[in-house]
Every structure is written in structure tokens, then in C-alpha cells.
């Protein structure tokens, strides 16, 4: 696992995982309620670490806007994942997180910048880390 990379092993892809996260998982909001995240914690996992996905509905905006949102979220996570991943590896936890926009849309935010999204993602990661302890 690269320190600042996001490998395919760190991404949630299966429909089964999404169904489990949405049905059993808990939700967290960023401090300004721009981003919502659902997560599930599996204790004593064989493959400890963090897996993520970004889910954006079609009604939120055009394909270009949705893809930019996904890219910015993944980049923000990738740059700040080290603290959460380290604590998961020490405790042998596997956390699966799905990020989605809560109050963001193409109508309200024509452009999405990393400087707007980064603090929200960092806030969610710190909340997750503190909930593990």
C-alpha cells in the first residue's frame, strides 16, 4: 500500500459491499454538512485497512461535475489517509467508507475546488479515527 496512493485494493467495487454499508452502516456528516459518509467497521479482519468509494446520483449534476467531485474526494482522501490507515492496521480493523455529497450540487456550486472539499474529508477522517478509540 503506497503512502499517498489509492490502489484498486483500497476501493469498494462490489454491489454486496455497497448494500451492507447502506443497510448496516452508520453515517457521518462533515462539519459544514457538505459531505455525508456511510461506514462499516469490521473488527479482527484478515485484511485490515480502509476501503473507500464515492457515490454521486445523477440528479446532482452533469457527468463532468460528478466526475470532478469524485476526483476531488479521492484526492483529498489519498493525501490524508495515513493517520486512519495506521490506526486500522494497529488494531486490525477494516473500515469501508462511502462518501456522497449532502448539500453540494451543480446548481449551488458550479465549480468544485479541492480547497472547499479537503477540510470536509479531513473532518470525517478524524471523526472516524476518534470513534475507533
C-alpha positions in Angstrom: 0.0 0.0 0.0 1.6 3.3 -1.1 1.6 6.1 1.4 -0.1 8.6 -1.0 -1.6 6.2 -3.5 -5.1 4.8 -3.9 -4.7 1.2 -5.2 -7.6 -0.9 -6.6 -7.4 -3.0 -3.3 -8.4 0.1 -1.4 -11.6 0.7 -3.4 -15.1 -0.7 -2.8 -16.4 -2.1 -6.0 -18.9 -4.9 -5.3 -22.6 -4.4 -5.1 -22.7 -6.6 -2.0 -20.4 -4.3 -0.1 -22.5 -1.2 -1.0 -25.7 -3.0 0.2 -24.1 -3.9 3.5 -22.7 -0.4 4.0 -26.0 1.3 3.3 -28.2 -1.1 5.3 -26.0 -1.8 8.4 -23.5 1.1 8.3 -23.5 4.4 10.3 -23.5 7.8 8.8 -21.3 10.8 9.5 -21.5 14.4 8.2 -18.7 16.9 7.7 -18.7 20.0 10.0 -20.5 22.1 7.3 -22.8 19.3 6.1 -21.4 19.4 2.6 -20.3 15.7 2.6 -22.1 12.7 4.0 -20.3 9.4 4.6 -21.6 5.9 5.4 -19.2 3.5 7.0 -18.9 0.0 8.4 -16.1 -1.2 10.8 -15.1 -4.9 10.7 -13.0 -5.9 13.7 -10.3 -8.6 13.7 -10.2 -8.6 9.9 -7.8 -10.7 7.9 -7.1 -7.7 5.6 -7.0 -4.6 7.9 -7.1 -1.2 6.4 -9.5 1.3 4.8 -11.6 0.9 1.6 -13.4 3.8 0.1 -15.9 4.6 -2.7 -17.6 7.8 -3.8 -21.3 7.7 -4.8 -23.0 10.5 -6.6 -26.5 10.4 -8.0 -27.4 11.6 -11.5 -29.7 14.3 -10.2 -26.9 16.1 -8.5 -25.3 17.4 -11.7 -23.8 16.6 -15.1 -21.3 13.8 -15.7 -18.5 16.3 -15.8 -19.4 17.8 -12.5 -20.0 14.4 -10.8 -16.6 13.0 -12.1 -14.8 16.1 -10.8 -16.5 15.7 -7.4 -15.3 12.1 -7.3 -11.8 13.0 -8.3 -11.5 15.7 -5.7 -12.8 13.5 -2.9 -10.4 10.7 -3.8 -7.5 13.1 -4.0 -8.4 14.6 -0.6 -8.7 11.2 1.0 -5.5 10.0 -0.6 -3.5 12.9 0.8 -4.8 12.5 4.3 -5.4 8.8 4.8 -2.2 7.9 6.6 -3.5 8.5 10.2 -6.6 6.5 9.8 -4.9 3.6 7.9 -2.2 3.4 10.6 -4.6 3.1 13.4 -6.7 0.5 11.5 -3.6 -1.6 10.8 -2.5 -1.5 14.5 -6.0 -2.6 15.7 -6.7 -5.0 12.8 -9.8 -3.2 11.7 -11.2 -2.9 8.2 -13.2 0.2 7.6 -15.4 0.6 4.5 -16.4 4.2 3.7 -18.7 5.6 1.0 -18.6 9.4 0.5 -21.5 11.3 -1.1 -22.5 15.0 -1.5 -25.0 16.2 1.0 -25.6 19.9 0.3 -23.5 20.1 -2.8 -24.9 20.1 -6.3 -24.1 21.6 -9.7 -26.8 24.3 -9.2 -25.4 25.6 -6.0 -21.7 25.1 -6.8 -20.8 25.4 -10.5 -17.1 24.7 -9.8 -15.8 22.4 -7.1 -12.3 23.1 -5.7 -10.1 20.9 -3.6 -9.8 23.7 -1.0 -13.5 23.5 -0.4 -13.7 19.7 -0.1 -10.4 18.9 1.7 -11.4 20.2 5.2 -14.7 18.2 5.0 -12.9 15.0 4.1 -10.3 15.6 6.8 -13.0 16.2 9.4 -14.8 13.0 8.5 -11.5 11.0 8.7 -10.7 12.5 12.2 -14.2 11.7 13.4 -13.8 8.1 12.2 -10.4 7.8 13.9 -11.8 9.1 17.2 -14.7 6.7 17.0 -12.3 3.8 16.8 -10.6 4.7 20.1 
